[in-house]
Amino acid sequence: MNKFIFSVIMVCMGFACQAQDIALPTPNKTGGKPLMDVLNERQSTREFSDKDLDLQTLSDLLWTAYGFNRDGMRVVPSANNKQEFTIYAVLKSGVYVYDAKENVLILKVSGDLREKAGKQDFVAVAPLNLVYVADLNVTSKETANADVGFIAQNVYLYCASVGLGTVVRGWFDGNDIKTAFGLAENQAPILAQTVGYRK
């Protein structure tokens, strides 16, 4: 009996270690509303439900933001193809880095740190906040400021296509984010974007 209990504990411990990261389903790369429709419906939302996004929606959204659409090329352009961004996904369960090649969210900090992602009240309510972090060792902040717009607009268009709410935000404490997320000196939070179901 003791051996059985020990085996169950070891299996559970192993599962817990494996469960830290979130494996995402393969993103859907077809379908959605016509482009002219989503351009017409694109809008900012500042009132969100706390309902979680399902994993398929999360996968599709992140691919739209910063996935790969062909060999080594992102779905968004960047100056000199520097691909300087890392997307941090802030969920109720923790802060994750989106690994587009493996299609997985890698846990960086556990616990609900959504309120760290911005100053507005809705930031701590919505199920997802994306923080776009640039590597200033490979590009300038000025260039990153331009490149991040492509990512944010892709998220806006995806959200309009599937009926989600979103708003892009510049009101956050960059130093607070760097400390809370454990960012390196060369990593700069450039912009944030809240995503969720409209309240």
Secondary structure, DSSP 8 states (H G I E B T S, - for coil): -HHHHHHHHHHHHHHHHHTTSEE------S----HHHHHHH------B------HHHHHHHHHHHH-EEETTEESS--GGG---EEEEEEETTEEEEEETTTTEEEEEEES--GGGG-SSGGGGTSSEEEEEEEETTTS-HHHHHHHHHHHHHHHHHHHHHHT-EEEEE--S-HHHHHHHHT--TTEEEEEEEEEE-B-
